């Protein structure tokens, strides 16, 4: 059974961005709210689908998406983190370059070619 509005309660971070929510649901016979509805608000089910966790706030009954915060979260989520193997290869490459520079310096001091 589809409802025009459902009761929902939201968890927010210290800046007021939504980090989680619970909503009432239809169990086949009746609507169920498995949470304390004291602070619940009524929202359209389709509006809940627009929430971007960590970048959406509920202001005066409307969901407001902070697009710069969304971009920040997406950038952090898509950040490439090198594997331990990649880090080791990078460290060995740096050591190799440092050793090559020392060899070149010593060779030049001795008057030879590297």
C-alpha positions in Angstrom: 0.0 0.0 0.0 1.5 3.3 -1.1 1.2 6.4 1.2 1.4 10.0 0.3 3.4 10.7 3.4 5.3 8.4 5.8 6.6 9.1 9.2 10.4 9.2 9.3 13.0 10.1 11.9 16.5 11.2 10.9 20.0 10.9 12.5 22.2 13.9 11.8 25.8 14.8 12.4 27.0 17.9 14.3 26.5 20.0 11.2 22.9 18.9 10.7 23.6 16.6 7.7 21.4 13.5 7.5 23.5 10.4 8.3 20.7 7.9 8.6 17.0 7.5 8.9 14.1 5.1 9.8 10.7 5.2 8.2 7.4 3.6 8.8 6.6 0.7 6.5 3.6 -1.3 5.3 3.7 -4.9 6.7 0.9 -6.2 4.4 -1.8 -5.4 6.9 -1.0 -2.0 8.5 1.6 0.7 8.7 4.3 0.0 11.3 6.6 2.5 13.0 9.4 0.5 14.8 10.7 3.7 16.4 9.7 6.5 18.8 7.7 8.9 16.7 8.0 11.8 19.1 10.5 13.6 16.8 9.3 12.0 13.5 8.3 14.1 10.6 6.0 13.2 7.7 7.6 13.2 4.3 6.8 11.9 0.8 8.4 8.5 0.2 9.9 9.8 -3.1 11.6 12.6 -1.2 13.4 10.2 1.0 14.9 8.6 -2.1 16.6 12.0 -2.9 18.7 12.0 0.3 22.4 12.0 -0.1 23.8 10.7 3.2 26.1 13.3 4.7 25.2 16.1 2.3 21.4 16.6 2.8 19.7 18.6 5.5 16.0 18.7 6.5 15.2 22.4 6.7 11.6 23.5 7.3 10.2 20.2 6.1 12.2 20.2 2.9 15.3 18.2 2.0 18.1 20.6 0.9 21.2 19.1 -0.8 24.5 20.8 -0.3 26.1 20.1 -3.7 29.6 21.2 -2.6 29.4 18.8 0.4 28.2 16.1 -2.0 31.2 16.8 -4.3 33.5 16.7 -1.3 32.1 13.3 -0.2 32.3 11.9 -3.7 35.9 13.1 -4.1 36.9 11.4 -0.8 35.1 8.2 -1.7 36.8 8.1 -5.1 40.3 8.9 -3.8 42.8 6.4 -4.9 44.6 4.9 -2.0 47.8 2.9 -3.0 48.0 -0.7 -2.0 50.9 -1.7 0.2 52.5 -3.2 -2.8 52.2 0.0 -4.7 53.6 1.9 -1.8 56.6 -0.5 -1.6 57.2 -0.1 -5.4 57.1 3.7 -5.0 59.5 3.6 -2.1 61.9 1.4 -4.0 61.7 3.7 -7.0 62.5 6.7 -4.8 65.5 4.8 -3.3 66.7 3.9 -6.7 66.6 7.5 -7.9 68.4 8.7 -4.8 71.1 6.0 -5.3 71.5 6.9 -9.0 71.9 10.6 -8.0 74.6 9.7 -5.5 76.4 7.5 -8.1 76.3 10.4 -10.6 77.7 12.8 -8.0 80.5 10.5 -7.0 81.3 9.7 -10.6 81.5 13.5 -11.4 83.8 14.0 -8.4 86.1 11.3 -9.6 86.1 12.7 -13.2 84.4 9.8 -14.9 81.1 9.3 -16.7 78.1 7.8 -15.1 
